[in-house]
Amino acid sequence: MGRQGLNPDPPLHVFFFPFMASGHLIPISDMARLFSVRGCRSTLISTPANEPVLSRSIQTTRKSGHEIDVVIVNLPLQEVGLSPEHGDLKNLPKNDLDARDKFFRAVRLLERQLEGLLEEHRPDCLVSDMFLPWTTDVAAKFGIPRIVFHGTGNFPLAAGECVRLYEPHKKVSSDTEPFLIPELPGEITLTRSKLPDFIREETPFTKFFNEVKESERRSFGVVVNSFYELEPVYVDYYRNGLGRRTWQIGPLLLCNKGEEDKTFRGDQASIDCEKCLSWLDSREPSSVVYVCFGSMASFNPAQLQEIAVGLESSGQNFIWVVKKDPDVEEGKEEWLPEGYEERMGGRGLIIRGWAPQVLILEHVAVGAFVTHCGWNSTLEGISCGVAMVTWPVAAEQFYNEKLVTEVLKVGVPVGVKQWIRGTGDWISEESVEKAVRRVMEGEEGEGLRRRAKGLSEMARRAVEEGGSSYADFYRLMDDLRGAKRHIS
Ligand code: UDP
């Protein structure tokens, strides 16, 4: 029996407010389901554009009798000059900073609607995304704690905070001169070219990001999609060195037990899942490389051609997920070399659009993952025990690359040198081929996979009864009940 069976108190009602982008929505909806399965009442706040995704993902939890709901807020897109199809960050025109700015403005305008919902439902706690810093004050108005969810791990959180506070990038003479990240345990070096644009120089987003950090300090604490054994030094440093109260309750994706949960996680898959699984069934164990760059990155046709040729020359089986480029006309596929798919025969499967990522990564046939190092993808790769080729694009992905390649030693870098939002740095076909061969062939690949499998077992133990994330979850419950008693 889990601990929820022992608790005489009425269930806590927790509101979850995700940011409107897949990398934030997916783990928050996993989290809401976890809370609900463990005896809380969960309510997810959604915009109409994200509602189908969230409703689909919670259906099995609800069907099994747990309390979980979705309530709607309307993003005032027209008010800020955006159109209705821009209801998710990934649908904005690529590299259009003005549109991005407007999107954040629309999100900021949700304050009144959130107040209305809190007034009506009177939950016990608000778990909200880092990109909603103003929710700390809204929660305070209703006398409830706000918990921040960043979507990323302790290593990137700590590394990013050390760079923000100590500004080592201002003390080097060029974008390519390496510097040590001050105070961060483990002697981690980086270059200015790998830092986010808003850290490299002052932009309107810098001010917003500082607000995010300030609101985090004033919040009840930070809930992290990670587990202690993965990054113990950095969990401790974020808590003790940087003074944040945190609860490590991941990997959240492991709350998806059945095939149905994994199939309905995120957007609608662009491939028949059964077809995809039977394709994998017909391969040898650890003989397929899975290539996917998350929900936001989209490479230009020339870069996609390099990937195609690199994968072909690597001689490996592969599943390659290619996102539709919002700036390229429907139906145009100039990125695919002439006769490519016929030439690949049964060796390569291209998914155009959305892949059932966790279903694929969990399959025994998958041995390696070429990833952009979004935190969810990184943790999914780790939880599924695959070796990784790291290909960071933007956000905090360069920190995640360091964790994977230098701290955990479960992956090799493809060789990206520069942080470029959306489109990424240029990588040649030779680099793709070389990195894929390194993780798939010989002793090096085996060693990476062995370590990754070890981490995967630790991850699974962490979320089971008696594991570290299981214990931290109930510590969070105790802290929330304590806060509730204190307030009432
Ligand atoms: N994802 C997926 N299918 C895709 C692309 C992405 O299921 O075709 C999921 C992936 O499993 C992960 C999330 O979308 O859970 C992407 O989050 P991540 O942090 O890796 O990257 P982001 O999209 O935020 O850059």
Residues whose N, C-alpha, C, O or C-beta is under 5 A from the ligand:
A	BS01	UDP	S22 G23 I26 R265 G266 F293 G294 S295 M296 V321 G353 W354 A355 P356 Q357 V358 G374 W375 N376 S377
